[in-house]
Amino acid sequence: MPLPPAPGRLVSGLLALVLSSAVAVLASAPPAAAHGTLATSAPADGSAVSRPLTAVELYFTEKVAGNAYFTVTAPGGVRVDSGWTHGEPKPLDQPVREYFLVDGKFEPREYATGFPAVVRIAHLPASGQYSVSYLTVASDGDTVRGATTFRYTGPTTPAPQGWQPPTDQPDPALLAATEQHSAPGPGPTMSGSPSAAPTASSPPAAAPATVADDEGDLGRVVWTGLAVAAMAVAGLVVWRRHSAGGTSGRSRASGVAAGRRGAGSRSRARGATTRRDDGARTLRPQLSAPRLALLVGGLVVALLTGFGLGRIGVGDQRATTGAHVPATRPGEPVAAGQAMSTEDGHQHAAGTGPHTHPGDGGASRTQAAGTTVSAGGYTLRPVERSQPAGVTVDYRFRIIGTDRRAATGFAVVHEKTLHLIVVGRDLASYQHLHPTMASDGTWSVPLKLSRPGGYLIYADFSVTTPGGSRLPLVLGVDHLVPGAHSPTALPPPHPAATAGPYTVSMDGTPAVGMMSPTSFRVDRSGTPARIERYLGAYGHLVVVREGDLGYVHVHPEPELVDGKVKFWLTPPSPGRYRAFFDFQVDGTVHTAEYTIDVR
């Protein structure tokens, strides 16, 4: 029997809505643009080298800028690079695919030629892992930043007579260009057109990995698809109730009204009439089991299509918050690249698992975090802003969300749902605490501050947004201990520190904007200590900038490298920093402290 035209149009509209929404979901997660990325290197990333070499060749998909910056760091943390030059282009073993935004659509392009930057090596002072870092700006303005490694097992070679390790820093114009391109956009996600990150030509061995994650975009795909399906099902339910009508007089009125709405249409929908016991005529849609199955199946297919293709669009691209995602070689999966998240105060190495750090939303991609009490729509709201000196108090606070209520959906990151870092404003004191949350969203932790003065308390956490994605944030709030305050001057930089019975040696030469290898060796009475995993890693490094107390939390390589805990630190700006290295031995956590001077 004929179906009333209005419900018929409603069904058609719902199906059209599902299809158009699926297209919109797919369009919201396109392949990321890419340009000027690292295609391969010689030696290959993660490879072993047994014979002395005098240079490293990094092959990019275009000729690097004349003010590009490169470093080569030996296992002891000393730079051994001796300048660089452009090399002769050569065909790549396999083409590299990059994506460009053309007329609102992302189109792939394949590059079969590599343009080398030849970084000279002055000498090889030791066997072990060597780190090669690079920073440049592509022709379209994208920042290209990353690192590769190789393990040298051959004989040591002497340094040239009169040669000194370089101490130069990147060109200020280069740093300004990277900052200009990474200016924040409207929201907590990547600003501008993301580009590609380096693609390893062989599986990396203990090399820094792409901090990739499609959780945010993938979550948006899933939740959008579910919302569309829910809307369609709700519309179907409303339509069925409407078309079925009510009882007695309401049923007759519904039938008459439906007939009038369809009277002027040349293409009338077909429905069925039936007579109830009270004589009222009502319309019943002829939606058989096969048609219902087709309708529901269409919704499911649309949802799965949006999910699957959206997964291709964002998952395989391994988007990073460092404005880079891996380029791909046609027909092969994306390899782990060397881009790193630096936007929200977090910096990661390989093995940390896929996740993004959208961060503050108003911060540039290499800016430290934690300098504001609000970010990403969330606010750190303490119950008390001061406490007496030398007294243990119950420090309580809430994280207020976009709905002006206390947030309660937090993700476990490094074995804890929230990390609370307390640092004196003179950088002379440091505590790493883990509060607990009550059911109403109130966090609490015992806190004792011995010295009067000002403090900054950082809440480092990942919250689950209403859309289902994970948003990592670092919020900072001032705290005061009343009394006469005598600031403590920062000690001068020194490569060794004492933490309990342990001597901890730090090596590395941090450079602004560069992924700088920074390693720590823990000894007791001249013997290497047996470091244990703490919060899922062999150590944690919190670096705080003098002045504004900008915060950077760095995570190490998943395994020890040459017996050391290795980090990839990207200093966001010149200046002095205080570094706090947490490590665990025999079940006890210790902290070694350092002053780092980045010129």
Secondary structure, DSSP 8 states (H G I E B T S, - for coil): ----HHHHHHHHHHHHHHHHHHHHHHHTS------S-EEEEES-TTEEE-S--SEEEEEESS---TT-EEEEE-TTS-B-EEEEEE---EEEEEEEEEEEEETTEEEEEEEEEEEEEEEEE----SSEEEEEEEEEE-TTS-EEEEEEEEEE-S------TT---------HHHHHHHHHHT---SSSS--S--EEE---SS--SS--------HHHHHHHHHHHHHHHHHHHHHHHHHHHHHH--SHHHHHHHHHHHHHHHHT-SS----EEEE-TTS-EEEE----HHHHHHHHHHHHHHHHHHHHHHIIIIITTT--TTSEEE-B-TTS----------SSSEE--TTS-S----TTSSS-TT--B-SSSEETTEEEEES-SB--TT-EEEEEEEEE-TTSSB---B--BTTBSEEEEEEETTS--EEEE--EE-TTSEEEEEEE--S-EEEEEEEEEEEE-TTS-EEEEEEEEEEEE-S-----------SEEEETTEEEEEE----TTS-EEEEEEEEETTEE---B-BTTBS-EEEEEETTT--EEEE---SS-BTTBEEEEE---SSEEEEEEEEEEETTEEEEEEEEEEE-
